[in-house]
Amino acid sequence: MSSVADQQSKYQDGTYLQNNPGWHAEASPWKAEHIHEIMSKNGISPQTICEIGCGAGGVLSALQERRHEATFVGYDISPQAFELCRKKANNKLSFYQANLLEQEGAFFDVVLAIDVFEHVPDYMGFLSRLRSKASYKIFHIPLDLSAQAILRESALVTAREKVGHMHYFTKYTALATLIDCGYQIIDWQYTRKGIDLPNQGWKTRLLSVPRRSLFALSPNFAVHLLGGFSLLVLAV
């Protein structure tokens, strides 16, 4: 079993890129569309948008196509991620190999933490420090805990060993964690990664039919029973 140091070093020594060659860039347009929609729904028109843990930069790049008026900045501590994302830079989209939380005076209209804090050992400390970096915060949080995942267990092992999730959430614990860290929840919604994303493995494709049917009848029950969903949260 890997140590905390091993879990964190994988983002800088190339292990994470080896395990995830695309750095999940294939899901970036899908995530960006949901981020754009929740801002539009709540009347938020930011001039500056930052992403902490921006990875390959795909989310910001795709979001820029929908938000031409904004200036975008991405931060990631991984040198491999920086090599991927810096190629997407332009006059209104910048990337830095650095930790946003250590940048004094950095402040934005919106900060994005998209599939990030489940990777951080001290995730509550991370969330508490992030509050001061923007007026609005948008989180995308994998809901790894479901009855199906607990019974099968291999899904949680994969989430930890390959994808690097150190903490696992349900809707309740995700929202409660944000509130405990001082956030006020403005809006939230489920995202259906196990249904909507293309090029999934055969197990995910097999489960997509019952997930879709059950989600149409009872979203909460589908999420808790079958998994394959994430939570998108807008907070201040």
Residue frames as a rotation matrix with the C-alpha (Angstrom) as fourth column:
MET 1
0.581 0.814 0.000 0.00
0.814 -0.581 0.000 0.00
0.000 0.000 -1.000 0.00
SER 2
-0.125 -0.678 0.724 1.43
0.633 -0.616 -0.468 3.39
0.764 0.400 0.507 -0.97
SER 3
-0.364 -0.095 -0.927 2.24
0.863 -0.408 -0.297 6.12
-0.350 -0.908 0.230 1.55
VAL 4
0.685 0.581 -0.440 0.98
0.432 -0.810 -0.397 9.71
-0.587 0.081 -0.806 1.54
ALA 5
-0.008 -0.782 -0.623 4.38
-0.383 -0.573 0.725 10.79
-0.924 0.244 -0.295 0.19
ASP 6
-0.775 -0.253 0.580 4.08
0.348 0.595 0.724 8.27
-0.528 0.763 -0.373 -2.65
GLN 7
0.162 0.935 0.314 0.56
0.914 -0.022 -0.406 9.46
-0.373 0.353 -0.858 -3.45
GLN 8
0.735 0.135 -0.664 1.76
0.068 -0.990 -0.126 13.06
-0.674 0.048 -0.737 -3.72
SER 9
-0.250 -0.937 -0.246 5.03
-0.274 -0.175 0.946 12.40
-0.929 0.303 -0.213 -5.56
LYS 10
-0.241 0.186 0.953 3.19
0.744 0.665 0.059 10.73
-0.623 0.723 -0.299 -8.45
TYR 11
0.800 0.599 0.028 2.08
0.493 -0.631 -0.599 14.15
-0.342 0.493 -0.800 -9.70
GLN 12
0.705 -0.591 -0.392 5.68
-0.587 -0.796 0.144 15.32
-0.397 0.128 -0.909 -10.06
ASP 13
-0.266 -0.890 0.370 7.69
-0.472 0.455 0.755 12.23
-0.840 0.026 -0.541 -10.98
GLY 14
-0.593 0.064 -0.802 5.67
-0.799 0.078 0.597 11.24
0.101 0.995 0.005 -14.05
THR 15
-0.955 0.226 0.193 3.76
0.162 0.941 -0.297 8.33
-0.249 -0.252 -0.935 -12.46
TYR 16
-0.154 0.970 -0.186 0.37
0.048 -0.181 -0.982 10.01
-0.987 -0.160 -0.019 -12.74
LEU 17
0.064 0.124 -0.990 0.90
-0.906 -0.408 -0.110 10.80
-0.417 0.905 0.086 -16.41
GLN 18
-0.851 -0.419 -0.317 1.99
-0.510 0.803 0.308 7.21
0.126 0.424 -0.897 -17.02
ASN 19
-0.784 0.600 0.159 -1.20
0.408 0.690 -0.598 5.91
-0.468 -0.404 -0.786 -15.40
ASN 20
0.378 0.916 -0.136 -3.39
0.558 -0.343 -0.756 8.57
-0.739 0.209 -0.641 -17.06
PRO 21
-0.432 -0.761 0.484 -1.73
0.834 -0.132 0.536 9.49
-0.344 0.635 0.691 -20.38
GLY 22
-0.212 0.410 0.887 -4.38
0.666 -0.604 0.438 12.02
0.715 0.684 -0.145 -21.44
TRP 23
-0.970 -0.132 -0.204 -4.66
0.243 -0.522 -0.818 13.53
0.001 -0.843 0.538 -17.96
HIS 24
-0.317 0.946 -0.065 -8.47
0.742 0.204 -0.639 13.12
-0.591 -0.251 -0.766 -18.40
ALA 25
-0.819 -0.057 -0.571 -8.52
-0.203 -0.902 0.381 15.74
-0.537 0.428 0.727 -21.16
GLU 26
-0.862 0.503 0.064 -11.21
0.293 0.392 0.872 13.79
0.413 0.771 -0.485 -23.02
ALA 27
-0.059 0.877 -0.477 -13.77
0.994 0.095 0.051 14.84
0.090 -0.471 -0.878 -20.39
SER 28
-0.757 -0.383 -0.530 -12.79
0.510 -0.853 -0.112 18.53
-0.409 -0.355 0.841 -20.46
PRO 29
-0.856 0.475 0.206 -15.44
-0.164 -0.626 0.762 19.85
0.491 0.618 0.614 -22.92
TRP 30
-0.015 0.866 -0.501 -18.15
0.484 0.445 0.754 18.01
0.875 -0.231 -0.426 -20.98
LYS 31
-0.122 -0.099 -0.988 -16.98
0.982 -0.154 -0.106 19.51
-0.142 -0.983 0.116 -17.68
ALA 32
-0.944 -0.298 -0.144 -16.62
0.271 -0.946 0.178 22.98
-0.189 0.129 0.974 -19.21
GLU 33
-0.546 0.812 0.207 -20.19
0.057 -0.210 0.976 22.89
0.836 0.545 0.068 -20.52
HIS 34
0.250 0.637 -0.729 -21.53
0.804 0.283 0.523 22.09
0.540 -0.717 -0.441 -17.05
ILE 35
-0.414 -0.482 -0.772 -19.42
0.822 -0.563 -0.089 24.86
-0.391 -0.671 0.629 -15.50
HIS 36
-0.971 0.087 0.221 -20.66
0.065 -0.800 0.596 27.34
0.229 0.593 0.772 -18.11
GLU 37
-0.214 0.975 -0.061 -24.27
0.283 0.122 0.951 26.30
0.935 0.187 -0.302 -17.48
ILE 38
0.190 0.313 -0.931 -24.16
0.968 0.097 0.230 26.65
0.163 -0.945 -0.284 -13.68
MET 39
-0.738 -0.447 -0.505 -22.63
0.510 -0.860 0.016 30.14
-0.441 -0.246 0.863 -13.99
SER 40
-0.855 0.463 0.233 -25.25
-0.047 -0.516 0.855 31.16
0.516 0.721 0.463 -16.55
LYS 41
-0.044 0.883 -0.467 -28.08
0.624 0.390 0.677 29.73
0.780 -0.262 -0.568 -14.45
ASN 42
0.283 0.098 -0.954 -26.96
0.942 -0.219 0.256 31.83
-0.183 -0.971 -0.154 -11.48
GLY 43
0.930 0.229 0.287 -26.25
0.315 -0.899 -0.304 35.03
0.188 0.373 -0.909 -13.42
ILE 44
0.483 -0.839 -0.253 -22.47
0.139 -0.211 0.967 34.97
-0.865 -0.502 0.015 -12.94
SER 45
0.915 -0.224 0.335 -20.45
0.309 -0.143 -0.940 36.73
0.259 0.964 -0.061 -15.66
PRO 46
0.602 -0.723 -0.339 -16.85
0.374 -0.119 0.920 36.66
-0.705 -0.681 0.199 -14.39
GLN 47
0.858 -0.429 -0.283 -14.05
-0.503 -0.591 -0.630 38.67
0.103 0.683 -0.723 -15.90
THR 48
-0.260 -0.964 -0.059 -11.34
-0.892 0.264 -0.367 36.47
0.369 -0.042 -0.928 -14.36
ILE 49
0.870 0.492 0.034 -11.48
-0.481 0.831 0.280 32.68
0.109 -0.260 0.959 -13.98
CYS 50
-0.232 -0.968 0.097 -8.76
-0.953 0.207 -0.222 30.56
0.194 -0.144 -0.970 -12.37
GLU 51
0.804 0.411 -0.429 -8.40
-0.315 0.907 0.279 26.82
0.504 -0.089 0.859 -12.07
ILE 52
0.019 -0.764 0.645 -6.34
-0.978 0.120 0.171 25.17
-0.208 -0.634 -0.745 -9.34
GLY 53
-0.371 -0.218 0.903 -5.02
-0.104 0.976 0.192 21.77
-0.923 -0.023 -0.385 -10.40
CYS 54
0.252 0.553 -0.794 -5.72
-0.762 -0.392 -0.515 22.53
-0.597 0.735 0.323 -14.06
GLY 55
0.308 -0.137 0.942 -4.01
0.257 0.965 0.056 19.38
-0.916 0.225 0.332 -15.39
ALA 56
-0.380 -0.454 0.806 -3.74
0.850 0.172 0.498 19.41
-0.364 0.874 0.321 -19.17
GLY 57
-0.813 0.020 -0.582 -5.63
-0.045 -0.999 0.028 22.71
-0.581 0.049 0.813 -19.35
GLY 58
-0.841 0.464 0.277 -8.54
0.454 0.328 0.828 21.29
0.293 0.823 -0.487 -21.30
VAL 59
0.016 0.897 -0.441 -11.29
0.983 -0.095 -0.156 22.64
-0.182 -0.431 -0.884 -19.05
LEU 60
-0.035 -0.079 -0.996 -10.06
0.207 -0.976 0.070 26.24
-0.978 -0.204 0.050 -19.25
SER 61
-0.924 -0.352 -0.149 -9.44
-0.083 -0.194 0.977 25.97
-0.373 0.916 0.150 -22.98
ALA 62
-0.612 0.766 0.198 -12.95
0.706 0.415 0.575 24.65
0.358 0.491 -0.794 -23.59
LEU 63
0.151 0.671 -0.726 -14.49
0.881 -0.425 -0.209 27.18
-0.448 -0.608 -0.656 -21.23
GLN 64
-0.542 -0.435 -0.719 -12.74
0.090 -0.880 0.466 30.00
-0.835 0.188 0.516 -23.07
GLU 65
-0.935 0.229 0.273 -14.70
0.301 0.100 0.948 29.06
0.190 0.968 -0.162 -26.18
ARG 66
-0.019 0.992 -0.123 -17.91
0.877 0.076 0.474 29.77
0.479 -0.099 -0.872 -24.24
ARG 67
0.722 0.189 -0.665 -16.69
0.585 -0.679 0.442 32.78
-0.368 -0.709 -0.601 -22.23
HIS 68
0.279 -0.648 0.708 -14.80
0.826 -0.214 -0.522 35.01
0.490 0.731 0.475 -24.67
GLU 69
0.637 0.056 0.769 -14.98
-0.099 -0.983 0.153 38.06
0.765 -0.173 -0.621 -22.38
ALA 70
0.970 -0.177 0.167 -13.03
-0.151 0.101 0.983 36.47
-0.191 -0.979 0.071 -19.51
THR 71
0.109 -0.983 -0.147 -9.32
-0.807 -0.001 -0.590 36.12
0.580 0.182 -0.794 -18.77
PHE 72
0.939 0.276 -0.205 -8.24
-0.165 0.885 0.435 32.63
0.301 -0.375 0.877 -17.67
VAL 73
-0.057 -0.963 0.265 -5.38
-0.919 -0.053 -0.390 31.42
0.389 -0.266 -0.882 -15.48
GLY 74
0.844 0.299 -0.446 -4.46
-0.158 0.932 0.326 27.82
0.513 -0.205 0.834 -14.65
TYR 75
0.017 -0.825 0.565 -2.17
-0.993 -0.082 -0.090 26.52
0.121 -0.559 -0.820 -11.90
ASP 76
0.938 0.184 -0.293 -0.77
-0.130 0.972 0.193 23.02
0.320 -0.143 0.936 -11.46
ILE 77
0.525 -0.771 0.361 2.16
-0.663 -0.104 0.741 21.73
-0.534 -0.629 -0.566 -9.42
SER 78
0.491 -0.298 0.819 2.97
0.352 0.927 0.127 18.94
-0.797 0.226 0.560 -11.87
PRO 79
-0.348 -0.673 -0.653 5.74
-0.442 -0.496 0.747 19.59
-0.826 0.549 -0.125 -14.43
GLN 80
-0.854 0.085 0.514 4.16
0.433 0.663 0.611 16.98
-0.289 0.744 -0.602 -16.72
ALA 81
0.201 0.979 0.007 0.77
0.886 -0.179 -0.427 18.70
-0.417 0.092 -0.904 -16.54
PHE 82
0.303 -0.137 -0.943 2.42
-0.076 -0.990 0.119 22.06
-0.950 0.036 -0.311 -17.20
GLU 83
-0.781 -0.622 -0.065 4.08
-0.146 0.081 0.986 20.71
-0.608 0.779 -0.154 -20.35
LEU 84
-0.541 0.664 0.515 0.64
0.835 0.495 0.240 19.64
-0.095 0.560 -0.823 -21.58
CYS 85
0.394 0.864 -0.312 -1.31
0.826 -0.482 -0.291 22.77
-0.402 -0.144 -0.904 -20.66
ARG 86
-0.083 -0.460 -0.884 1.18
0.099 -0.886 0.452 25.47
-0.992 -0.050 0.119 -21.64
LYS 87
-0.879 -0.219 0.424 0.68
0.406 0.124 0.906 24.56
-0.251 0.968 -0.020 -25.31
LYS 88
-0.044 0.962 0.270 -2.91
0.973 -0.019 0.229 25.82
0.226 0.273 -0.935 -24.98
ALA 89
-0.146 -0.055 -0.988 -1.88
0.617 -0.785 -0.047 29.28
-0.773 -0.617 0.148 -23.72
ASN 90
-0.037 0.110 0.993 -2.91
0.872 -0.483 0.086 32.41
0.489 0.869 -0.078 -25.60
ASN 91
-0.633 -0.343 0.694 -3.27
0.127 -0.931 -0.343 36.13
0.764 -0.129 0.633 -24.91
LYS 92
-0.049 0.669 0.742 -6.17
-0.843 -0.426 0.328 35.57
0.535 -0.609 0.585 -22.49
LEU 93
0.951 0.288 -0.113 -5.23
-0.200 0.851 0.485 32.12
0.236 -0.438 0.867 -21.17
SER 94
0.040 -0.982 0.187 -2.12
-0.782 -0.148 -0.606 31.64
0.623 -0.122 -0.773 -19.02
PHE 95
0.848 0.165 -0.504 -0.68
0.110 0.875 0.472 28.67
0.519 -0.455 0.724 -17.16
TYR 96
0.143 -0.800 0.582 1.76
-0.873 -0.380 -0.307 28.42
0.467 -0.464 -0.753 -14.26
GLN 97
0.177 -0.194 -0.965 3.59
0.336 0.933 -0.126 25.51
0.925 -0.302 0.230 -12.67
ALA 98
-0.823 -0.336 0.459 2.88
-0.254 -0.504 -0.825 26.66
0.508 -0.796 0.329 -9.15
ASN 99
-0.481 0.662 -0.575 0.54
0.866 0.460 -0.195 26.30
0.136 -0.592 -0.795 -6.19
LEU 100
-0.036 0.563 0.826 -2.22
0.300 -0.782 0.546 28.94
0.953 0.267 -0.141 -6.30
LEU 101
0.801 0.444 -0.401 -2.51
0.477 -0.069 0.876 28.82
0.362 -0.893 -0.267 -2.51
GLU 102
0.164 -0.841 -0.516 1.06
0.866 -0.127 0.483 30.11
-0.472 -0.526 0.708 -2.20
GLN 103
-0.438 -0.275 0.856 0.54
0.755 -0.630 0.184 33.08
0.488 0.727 0.483 -4.55
GLU 104
-0.433 0.239 -0.869 0.13
0.667 -0.564 -0.487 36.17
-0.606 -0.791 0.085 -2.37
GLY 105
-0.526 0.293 -0.798 -2.41
-0.348 -0.931 -0.112 38.66
-0.776 0.219 0.592 -3.65
ALA 106
-0.965 0.215 -0.149 -3.85
-0.056 0.385 0.921 36.28
0.255 0.898 -0.360 -6.26
PHE 107
-0.493 0.870 -0.018 -7.62
0.053 0.009 -0.999 36.83
-0.868 -0.493 -0.051 -6.41
PHE 108
-0.983 0.178 0.038 -10.20
0.056 0.098 0.994 36.03
0.173 0.979 -0.107 -9.10
ASP 109
-0.326 0.941 0.089 -13.90
-0.925 -0.337 0.175 36.36
0.195 -0.025 0.981 -9.76
VAL 110
0.824 0.565 0.034 -14.22
-0.565 0.817 0.118 32.57
0.039 -0.116 0.992 -9.97
VAL 111
-0.430 -0.899 0.081 -11.88
-0.896 0.436 0.081 29.78
-0.108 -0.037 -0.993 -8.97
LEU 112
0.595 0.565 -0.572 -12.43
-0.662 0.748 0.050 26.23
0.456 0.349 0.819 -10.23
ALA 113
-0.483 -0.645 0.592 -11.41
-0.804 0.595 -0.007 23.10
-0.347 -0.479 -0.806 -8.33
ILE 114
0.445 0.685 -0.577 -12.45
-0.886 0.430 -0.173 20.39
0.130 0.588 0.798 -10.76
ASP 115
0.908 -0.071 -0.413 -11.84
0.101 0.994 0.051 16.86
0.407 -0.088 0.909 -9.43
VAL 116
0.089 -0.929 0.360 -9.09
-0.276 -0.371 -0.887 18.15
0.957 -0.021 -0.289 -7.17
PHE 117
-0.041 -0.272 0.961 -9.52
-0.935 -0.330 -0.134 18.09
0.353 -0.904 -0.240 -3.40
GLU 118
0.925 0.324 0.197 -10.11
-0.370 0.883 0.287 14.32
-0.080 -0.339 0.937 -3.21
HIS 119
0.591 -0.786 -0.181 -6.40
0.359 0.458 -0.813 14.08
0.722 0.416 0.553 -4.17
VAL 120
-0.035 -0.624 0.781 -5.15
-0.404 -0.706 -0.582 16.32
0.914 -0.335 -0.227 -1.33
PRO 121
-0.514 -0.199 -0.835 -4.07
0.541 0.679 -0.495 14.76
0.666 -0.706 -0.241 2.01
ASP 122
-0.684 0.291 -0.669 -5.22
0.505 -0.474 -0.722 17.75
-0.527 -0.831 0.177 4.10
TYR 123
-0.523 0.499 0.691 -8.29
0.728 -0.161 0.666 18.45
0.444 0.852 -0.279 1.99
MET 124
0.566 0.760 -0.320 -10.05
0.818 -0.466 0.338 20.53
0.108 -0.453 -0.885 4.65
GLY 125
0.060 -0.644 -0.763 -7.00
0.430 -0.673 0.601 22.74
-0.901 -0.364 0.237 5.08
PHE 126
-0.811 -0.315 0.493 -6.83
0.556 -0.151 0.818 23.07
-0.183 0.937 0.298 1.30
LEU 127
-0.055 0.896 0.441 -10.49
0.848 -0.191 0.494 24.11
0.526 0.401 -0.749 1.09
SER 128
0.576 0.256 -0.777 -10.16
0.722 -0.604 0.337 26.59
-0.383 -0.755 -0.532 3.95
ARG 129
-0.329 -0.800 -0.502 -7.21
0.326 -0.595 0.735 28.32
-0.886 0.078 0.456 2.27
LEU 130
-0.710 0.062 0.701 -8.88
0.703 0.008 0.711 28.34
0.039 0.998 -0.049 -1.14
ARG 131
0.276 0.936 -0.217 -11.80
0.940 -0.310 -0.144 30.46
-0.202 -0.164 -0.966 0.14
SER 132
0.305 -0.198 -0.931 -9.71
0.223 -0.936 0.272 33.65
-0.926 -0.291 -0.242 0.03
LYS 133
-0.660 -0.727 0.192 -8.75
0.304 -0.024 0.952 33.25
-0.687 0.687 0.237 -3.63
ALA 134
-0.864 0.398 0.309 -12.03
0.246 -0.203 0.948 34.16
0.440 0.895 0.077 -5.36
SER 135
-0.592 0.758 0.272 -15.49
-0.805 -0.544 -0.237 35.60
-0.031 -0.360 0.933 -4.95
TYR 136
0.619 0.786 0.006 -17.14
-0.776 0.612 -0.154 32.45
-0.124 0.090 0.988 -6.31
LYS 137
-0.589 -0.757 0.284 -15.89
-0.696 0.653 0.299 28.88
-0.411 -0.021 -0.911 -6.19
ILE 138
0.531 0.700 -0.477 -16.96
-0.839 0.513 -0.182 25.99
0.118 0.497 0.860 -8.40
PHE 139
-0.453 -0.622 0.639 -16.17
-0.710 0.685 0.164 22.42
-0.539 -0.380 -0.752 -7.38
HIS 140
0.392 0.485 -0.782 -16.59
-0.748 0.663 0.037 19.19
0.536 0.570 0.623 -9.30
ILE 141
-0.321 -0.432 0.843 -16.44
-0.914 0.375 -0.156 16.28
-0.249 -0.820 -0.515 -6.87
PRO 142
-0.461 0.146 -0.875 -16.48
-0.389 0.853 0.347 12.57
0.797 0.501 -0.336 -7.78
LEU 143
0.224 0.601 0.767 -19.05
-0.974 0.165 0.155 10.68
-0.033 -0.782 0.623 -5.72
ASP 144
-0.509 -0.608 -0.609 -17.01
-0.661 0.730 -0.176 7.51
0.552 0.313 -0.773 -5.34
LEU 145
-0.933 0.137 0.332 -19.07
-0.188 0.602 -0.776 6.06
-0.306 -0.787 -0.536 -2.50
SER 146
-0.061 0.937 -0.345 -22.07
-0.949 0.053 0.311 4.05
0.309 0.346 0.886 -3.64
ALA 147
0.491 0.302 0.817 -23.53
-0.608 0.790 0.074 0.69
-0.623 -0.533 0.572 -2.70
GLN 148
0.995 -0.090 -0.043 -22.21
0.023 0.621 -0.783 -0.80
0.097 0.778 0.620 -5.94
ALA 149
0.325 -0.937 0.129 -18.68
-0.462 -0.276 -0.843 0.56
0.825 0.215 -0.523 -5.36
ILE 150
-0.038 -0.317 0.948 -18.54
-0.995 0.095 -0.008 -0.70
-0.087 -0.944 -0.319 -1.78
LEU 151
0.710 0.369 0.600 -19.75
-0.353 0.924 -0.151 -4.18
-0.610 -0.105 0.785 -2.73
ARG 152
0.934 -0.354 0.050 -17.38
0.205 0.416 -0.886 -4.39
0.293 0.838 0.461 -5.69
GLU 153
0.722 -0.619 -0.311 -14.49
0.194 -0.250 0.949 -2.57
-0.664 -0.745 -0.060 -3.92
SER 154
-0.060 -0.797 0.601 -12.25
0.924 0.184 0.336 -2.79
-0.378 0.576 0.725 -6.99
ALA 155
0.470 0.294 0.833 -13.72
0.653 -0.751 -0.103 0.54
0.595 0.592 -0.544 -8.12
LEU 156
0.990 -0.119 0.069 -12.39
-0.133 -0.705 0.697 2.21
-0.034 -0.700 -0.714 -4.97
VAL 157
0.359 -0.910 0.205 -9.02
0.470 0.366 0.803 0.51
-0.806 -0.192 0.560 -5.38
THR 158
0.021 -0.303 0.953 -8.78
0.990 -0.129 -0.063 1.84
0.142 0.944 0.297 -8.94
ALA 159
0.795 0.346 0.498 -9.83
0.299 -0.938 0.176 5.32
0.528 0.009 -0.849 -7.79
ARG 160
0.877 -0.479 -0.035 -7.02
-0.150 -0.342 0.928 5.29
-0.456 -0.809 -0.372 -5.26
GLU 161
0.197 -0.895 0.401 -4.17
0.394 0.447 0.803 3.50
-0.898 0.000 0.441 -7.01
LYS 162
-0.202 -0.266 0.942 -4.62
0.977 0.012 0.213 4.73
-0.068 0.964 0.258 -10.58
VAL 163
0.303 0.451 0.839 -6.54
0.588 -0.782 0.208 8.00
0.750 0.431 -0.502 -10.32
GLY 164
-0.649 -0.758 0.068 -5.14
0.390 -0.408 -0.826 9.10
0.653 -0.509 0.560 -6.95
HIS 165
0.245 0.785 0.569 -8.31
-0.336 -0.482 0.809 9.65
0.909 -0.390 0.146 -4.91
MET 166
-0.791 -0.572 -0.217 -7.39
0.052 0.290 -0.956 9.70
0.609 -0.768 -0.200 -1.22
HIS 167
-0.788 0.615 0.041 -10.87
-0.199 -0.190 -0.961 10.61
-0.583 -0.765 0.272 0.04
TYR 168
-0.820 0.560 0.119 -14.28
0.431 0.467 0.772 9.34
0.377 0.684 -0.624 -1.01
PHE 169
-0.877 0.471 -0.095 -17.53
-0.339 -0.747 -0.571 11.26
-0.340 -0.469 0.815 -0.89
THR 170
-0.284 0.904 0.321 -21.29
0.953 0.303 -0.011 11.03
-0.107 0.302 -0.947 -1.11
LYS 171
-0.006 0.358 0.934 -23.42
0.442 -0.837 0.323 14.07
0.897 0.415 -0.154 -1.92
TYR 172
0.897 0.435 -0.075 -24.06
0.244 -0.347 0.906 14.65
0.368 -0.831 -0.417 1.78
THR 173
0.498 -0.756 -0.424 -20.43
0.697 0.058 0.715 14.40
-0.516 -0.652 0.556 2.92
ALA 174
-0.342 -0.608 0.717 -19.20
0.907 -0.413 0.082 16.55
0.246 0.678 0.693 0.00
LEU 175
0.195 0.504 0.841 -21.62
0.239 -0.856 0.458 19.37
0.951 0.111 -0.288 0.76
ALA 176
0.949 0.160 -0.272 -21.10
0.287 -0.084 0.954 19.02
0.130 -0.983 -0.126 4.52
THR 177
0.119 -0.984 -0.133 -17.32
0.957 0.079 0.278 19.26
-0.263 -0.161 0.951 4.04
LEU 178
-0.375 -0.232 0.898 -17.65
0.626 -0.778 0.060 22.52
0.684 0.584 0.437 2.12
ILE 179
0.584 0.666 0.464 -19.98
0.045 -0.597 0.801 23.97
0.811 -0.447 -0.379 4.76
ASP 180
0.807 -0.336 -0.486 -17.63
0.573 0.247 0.781 22.87
-0.142 -0.909 0.392 7.55
CYS 181
-0.239 -0.962 0.134 -14.83
0.958 -0.211 0.194 24.75
-0.158 0.175 0.972 5.76
GLY 182
-0.450 0.077 -0.890 -16.85
0.305 -0.923 -0.234 27.97
-0.839 -0.377 0.392 5.74
TYR 183
-0.993 0.090 0.080 -18.49
0.054 -0.257 0.965 27.89
0.108 0.962 0.251 2.33
GLN 184
-0.244 0.967 -0.073 -22.05
-0.377 -0.164 -0.911 28.92
-0.893 -0.195 0.405 1.57
ILE 185
-0.706 0.039 0.707 -23.65
0.547 0.664 0.509 26.67
-0.449 0.746 -0.491 -1.05
ILE 186
-0.551 0.507 -0.662 -25.45
-0.620 -0.780 -0.081 28.64
-0.558 0.366 0.745 -3.77
ASP 187
0.542 0.682 -0.491 -26.32
-0.836 0.378 -0.397 25.81
-0.085 0.626 0.775 -6.16
TRP 188
-0.544 -0.705 0.455 -25.45
-0.554 0.709 0.436 22.19
-0.630 -0.015 -0.777 -6.89
GLN 189
0.572 0.692 -0.440 -26.29
-0.809 0.389 -0.440 19.53
-0.134 0.608 0.782 -9.44
TYR 190
0.332 -0.417 0.846 -25.33
0.086 0.907 0.413 15.99
-0.939 -0.064 0.337 -10.33
THR 191
0.080 -0.289 -0.954 -23.23
-0.986 -0.161 -0.034 15.32
-0.144 0.944 -0.298 -13.42
ARG 192
0.768 0.434 0.471 -23.64
-0.377 0.901 -0.216 11.94
-0.518 -0.012 0.855 -15.12
LYS 193
-0.091 -0.907 -0.412 -20.12
-0.949 -0.047 0.312 10.86
-0.302 0.419 -0.856 -16.02
GLY 194
-0.667 -0.174 0.725 -21.10
-0.155 0.984 0.093 7.18
-0.729 -0.050 -0.683 -16.06
ILE 195
0.279 0.839 0.467 -23.80
0.520 0.277 -0.808 7.91
-0.807 0.468 -0.359 -18.63
ASP 196
0.887 0.274 -0.372 -22.72
-0.051 -0.742 -0.668 10.88
-0.459 0.612 -0.644 -20.74
LEU 197
0.133 -0.929 -0.346 -18.99
-0.748 -0.323 0.580 10.43
-0.650 0.182 -0.738 -21.32
PRO 198
0.816 0.130 -0.563 -17.92
-0.529 0.560 -0.638 8.53
0.232 0.818 0.526 -24.46
ASN 199
0.157 -0.845 -0.511 -15.21
-0.370 0.430 -0.824 5.87
0.916 0.319 -0.245 -24.77
GLN 200
0.219 0.003 0.976 -15.94
-0.971 0.096 0.218 4.23
-0.093 -0.995 0.024 -21.42
GLY 201
-0.856 -0.514 0.053 -14.90
-0.515 0.857 -0.002 0.71
-0.044 -0.029 -0.999 -20.47
TRP 202
-0.573 0.656 -0.492 -17.29
-0.055 0.568 0.821 -2.17
0.818 0.497 -0.289 -20.99
LYS 203
-0.552 0.372 -0.746 -18.37
0.829 0.348 -0.439 -2.29
0.096 -0.861 -0.500 -17.32
THR 204
-0.726 0.259 -0.637 -19.35
0.036 -0.911 -0.411 1.38
-0.686 -0.321 0.652 -17.39
ARG 205
-0.757 0.462 -0.462 -21.17
-0.602 -0.216 0.769 0.96
0.255 0.860 0.442 -20.70
LEU 206
-0.595 0.534 -0.601 -23.05
0.408 0.845 0.347 -2.02
0.693 -0.039 -0.720 -19.27
LEU 207
-0.475 0.378 -0.795 -24.15
0.831 -0.103 -0.546 -0.02
-0.289 -0.920 -0.265 -16.22
SER 208
-0.988 0.036 -0.149 -25.12
-0.072 -0.966 0.248 3.06
-0.135 0.256 0.957 -18.24
VAL 209
-0.515 0.852 -0.093 -28.55
0.030 0.127 0.991 1.63
0.856 0.508 -0.091 -19.13
PRO 210
0.146 0.604 -0.783 -29.75
0.882 0.278 0.379 0.97
0.447 -0.747 -0.492 -15.54
ARG 211
-0.611 -0.412 -0.675 -28.09
0.686 -0.701 -0.194 4.19
-0.394 -0.582 0.712 -14.40
ARG 212
-0.958 0.254 0.135 -29.98
-0.110 -0.757 0.644 6.22
0.266 0.602 0.753 -17.00
SER 213
-0.202 0.949 -0.241 -33.32
0.243 0.286 0.927 4.55
0.949 0.129 -0.289 -16.25
LEU 214
0.101 0.222 -0.970 -33.02
0.972 0.184 0.143 4.77
0.210 -0.958 -0.197 -12.48
PHE 215
-0.808 -0.453 -0.378 -31.70
0.522 -0.847 -0.102 8.35
-0.274 -0.280 0.920 -12.56
ALA 216
-0.734 0.603 0.311 -34.80
-0.082 -0.533 0.842 9.41
0.674 0.593 0.441 -14.53
LEU 217
0.227 0.865 -0.448 -37.01
0.406 0.334 0.851 7.95
0.885 -0.375 -0.276 -11.77
SER 218
0.982 0.041 -0.183 -34.99
0.187 -0.279 0.942 8.86
-0.013 -0.959 -0.282 -8.67
PRO 219
0.529 -0.830 0.174 -31.67
-0.261 -0.355 -0.898 10.72
0.807 0.430 -0.405 -9.06
ASN 220
0.135 -0.500 0.856 -30.60
-0.985 -0.162 0.061 10.34
0.108 -0.851 -0.514 -5.43
PHE 221
0.645 0.168 0.745 -31.33
-0.384 0.914 0.127 6.62
-0.660 -0.369 0.655 -5.37
ALA 222
0.947 -0.316 0.057 -29.45
0.196 0.427 -0.883 6.05
0.255 0.847 0.466 -8.64
VAL 223
0.325 -0.863 0.386 -26.41
-0.565 -0.505 -0.652 7.95
0.758 -0.006 -0.652 -7.35
HIS 224
0.092 -0.269 0.959 -26.36
-0.980 0.148 0.135 6.13
-0.179 -0.952 -0.250 -4.01
LEU 225
0.703 0.270 0.658 -27.01
-0.254 0.959 -0.122 2.66
-0.664 -0.081 0.743 -5.44
LEU 226
0.837 -0.240 0.492 -25.09
0.530 0.580 -0.619 2.49
-0.137 0.778 0.613 -8.72
GLY 227
0.096 -0.842 -0.531 -22.56
0.277 -0.490 0.827 5.34
-0.956 -0.227 0.186 -8.62
GLY 228
-0.264 -0.296 0.918 -21.00
0.955 0.051 0.291 6.80
-0.133 0.954 0.269 -11.74
PHE 229
0.648 0.546 0.531 -21.94
0.573 -0.808 0.132 10.36
0.502 0.219 -0.837 -10.88
SER 230
-0.612 -0.765 -0.200 -20.20
0.740 -0.465 -0.487 13.53
0.279 -0.446 0.850 -9.66
LEU 231
0.442 0.706 -0.554 -21.37
0.848 -0.530 0.002 16.69
-0.292 -0.470 -0.833 -7.90
LEU 232
-0.398 -0.464 0.791 -20.98
0.654 -0.748 -0.110 20.18
0.643 0.474 0.601 -9.35
VAL 233
0.318 0.438 -0.841 -21.17
0.932 -0.308 0.192 22.87
-0.175 -0.844 -0.506 -6.65
LEU 234
-0.069 -0.256 0.964 -21.29
0.347 -0.912 -0.217 26.67
0.935 0.319 0.152 -6.83
ALA 235
0.455 0.144 -0.879 -20.31
0.888 -0.004 0.459 28.30
0.062 -0.990 -0.130 -3.54
VAL 236
0.439 -0.381 0.814 -19.07
-0.121 -0.923 -0.366 31.52
0.890 0.062 -0.451 -1.98
